[in-house]
């Protein structure tokens, strides 16, 4: 690992960036340096502009993908390298298209969930829909997070590395109790194949995609 990469990672760690964000930023900076065949600290505004044009016109990346690269490079040059450029002018953020969210009807949700083969995956996705959780939040739940007295779920270190409470419906509580009676989970509410670890987000996302294909409902992204 280069000293520059190590310093950037440390800068993100002290700012409490999530592991996923840190990995994404490091990857984007690595791709940028690899494109020019030079270390990032030897590149300047002209190379940055050229790279963003490349991502837009040649790679034809979606605005969301370009935004990740922009955020990573802004952090590198503004925070880690302390450049006194007007970084926002050099690295303008692409405008995201405004789209209405896809909302399934209650009947579509029930049909979708009935197409999820695994009871574990079905319970996780039921939790996502009923409590408004991301898959990444649901897979990290612990049995102690389910508060049946106050009818809430404690979500630890969710988006923005913040804790919060979400409402727990009686139907979701019964589904979670049924899962607990079936598996008797201990450390994690939804354990993975590796002892001591929770199920991975990618496994549940794959199950979600397969269920959408089987149910022929409109696909949703529950990150």
N, C-alpha and C positions, 0 to 999 in steps of 0.2 A: 504494500500500500504506500502511495506517495505521501510525502509530508503535507502537500496541499489537500489531498483527499482526507487525510486524518484530521487536519485542522477544520475542514468544513464539517465533518461528522461531529466533531466536538462542539462546534458552534451551534449545530442543530440540537445536540444533546442538552446543552445548558439552557436552551430555549424550550425544552420539553417537547420537541417534535416527535410524532409517533414513529415507530420503527418503519411502517409502510412509507411514510413521507420521506424519511431519511434515505431509504433504499431507492425510491423513485427519483429523488433529487441527484443522488450520486450517479445513478444510471444515466440521467439526462446530461450531466456534465461530462461523463465519460464518452458518450456518443458525440457530443460537441467537439471534444478534443480529438477524438478519433477521425472525425470528418476532415479536419485540417492537418492531422498528423503532427500536432504540436501540443504541448501542455497548455492548459486553459489560461494560466497566468502570463503566457506569451501572446495571447490573442487580445484584440481590442474591438472597438466599436464597429469597424468595417467588417470584420469577420462575423461579429454577432449579427449584424444586419443581413449579411450574405447567407448566414445559416438559417435565419428565420424565413427569408425568401425561399430557400431550398425546402424547408419543411412545408411551406404553404403551396408552392407551385410544382415542385417535383415529387415530393413524398405525398402531397395532397392529404395531409393529416387533418383530422377534424379539429375544430376550434378547441375542444376540451383537451385534446392531446397536446396541441401547441401551447396551451396555457400552462401545462405542467412543465414543459421545457422552459418557458419564459420565467416561471416562478423560480425554477432551479437556478437559472443563470443570473437572475436578479439577486438571489440570495448570495451566490458565489461572489459576484463582483461588488455588491454593496456591503455585505456583512463580513465575509471572510477576507476579501482582498482590499476592502476599504477604498474602493475607487471613488473619486470625487466627480465622476460623470453624472449627468442627469440620466440615471439608469432607466427611468420610466419612458423617457423620450427615445432612448436607443433601443429599448425592448418594449414596444407597445403591446399591450395584451389584445389579442383578437376578440372581436365582438362575438359573444355567444348568441346563437339563434334562440329566440324566445318560443318555447313550446309548452303547451299545456301538459300536465302529467297524465299518464294513462291510469285510469281508475277502473278497476273491475267491479262489476255488480256483485252483490252478496252471493247470487246463484253461481256466477262465474268463479268466485273464490272457492266455494264449496266443491265445485266440479274439478277445479285445478288441484285442490288438496287431495281429493279422492284418487287422483292419478299419480300421487307420490307413493312409490312402492314401499319404501322403508318407513317403519313407524317412527324411528328416530328423526329422519329427515322431515317427515310430515309434522312432527311435534315442533321442530325448530321453525319450520316455515309458518306453521299456525301461530307460533309466538311472534314472529315478525309481523304478520298481518294484523293480529289482534292487538298487539301492544305498540305497533309502529316502530319496531326495532330494525336496525340493519342486521344483515347476516353476521357481520363481524362482531356485533354486540351480542347477538343471541348465542353464538357458539361459546362465548366467554362467561356465560352466566354460571353461577354456583347455586347449589340448592338453598343456601342461606339467603340468596337474593330475593327469594319468593316470600313475601310477607303477607300471609293469608289473614292476619289480624287487621291490618290497615288496608288490605287489598291493593298493594302496590308492588312493583318490581324495582329493585335497586340496580341501576345500570352503572357499572364502574368504568371510568376512563373511556367514555364513548367519544363521539366526535368532538374535536377540540380538547381532548384529554380531560374531559369534565365528567363528574359523577352527576347522575340525575335520577329521579323517580318517574316511573310511568304507571298508568293505571292498570290494574289487573282485574279483568272481568271474571265473573263466576264460571263462564264456559271455558275460558282459558285455564283457570285454576283447576278445573276438573280434568282437562286434558293433560296438564302438567302432573297432577296427582296420579293419573293413570300411567303416565310414563315412569314416574318414580316407583310405583308399585311393580312395574314390569322389570325395570333395570336396577333399582336401588343404587343410583349413582352417589358417589361420595364427594371427591374433590370438585369435579366439574359436573354440571347438570347434564351435559352432553359430551361424555368422554369419547376420545378418539381411539384408534387402534393401538397407538403407542401408550403404554401405561404411564399415567401421570399427566397426560396432555389432553386438551379438549379437541374435539373434532375440528378439522381444518375448514376454513371458509370455502376453499376451492371445491371440496367434496360436496358441500351443500349447494353451491352455485351450480355445479354440474347436475345434481338431482333436480334443481329448480328448472333448469333449461330442458331437461328430459321430460319433466311433467308438463311444461308449457307446450312442448311438441305433441305429447300424447293427448292433452286436453284441448289443444287448438285454441287456447285463449291467447290474448295479446300478451307478448312478453314484457315483463317488468324487470328492472335491475334493483335488487335489494342488496346494496353494498354495505 
